Amino acid sequence: MPNQQIIKESRKLTQDSPIILFQISGNDSSMASQWSNDLFLVSPEQSGGHTVRYDDRDGNLQTYQPIPISAGGFELSGSNSLPQPQLRISNIDGQMTLYNFDFEDLIGFSVTRIRTYTKYLKSIDGVDQASYDPNAHFTPDTWWFNRKTEESKLGVTYELTSVFDLEGLDLPKRRMYSNFCPFEYRGPECNFTGSAVSSPDECPKTLEACRARFGTNLRFGGFPAATDR
């Protein structure tokens, strides 16, 4: 629950400037073994274009980078259906396209919103604030990347889903390729420990390559019965 400080601030007639911090993580996804560092983002419209420092969902102090990002549609309706918010992130530098390619459109990744007020941040543009309060924020809410709905040179839009929204869930929650294995060669999912089959010791990620290494006891991450689209 939010602490009394944030509740008192939200009830004032004249409030401090609100700010929303976003933490994107792949640690609980099928791509966790390939994910290294979470993304900590803040809208430059709210941060004045500056980096800000505040605690993440686990209480660790982090630096949030100013990147055009927005989200909406979190409100509950009377239709007995859970909301499916939209998250929009700038793609002007092409970075989100790279993430989509490397991590299968971020399906299964999580995004956590941390809502507070500017005066409670640890620092803005490297300048510490005396009013910093790591506990003065609303309860962080975590959502999951369900699918990518739009991608262009300007930005990427994702549909989010709640952890409770299991209706219509597609399994497995990753792209299905008939003759391509997404596992990291010799990684924890591949788990190949035998001698090198080729020089250099690389795997083309095909079903035939998997058979050459495992024989009949395959560790193939693709779906041979599927049709690539």
Secondary structure, 3 states (H helix, E strand, C coil): CCCHHHHHHHCCCCCCCEEEEEEEECCCCCCHHHCCCCEEEECHHHHCCCCEEEECCCCCEEEEEECCEEEECCCCCCCCCCCCCEEEEECCCCHHHHHHHHCHHHCCCEEEEEEEEHHHCCEECCEECCCCCCCCCCCCEEEEEEEEEEECCCEEEEEEECCCCCCCCCCCCCCCCCCCCCCCCCCCCCCCCCCCCCCCCCCCCCHHHHHHHHCCCCCCCCCCCCCCC
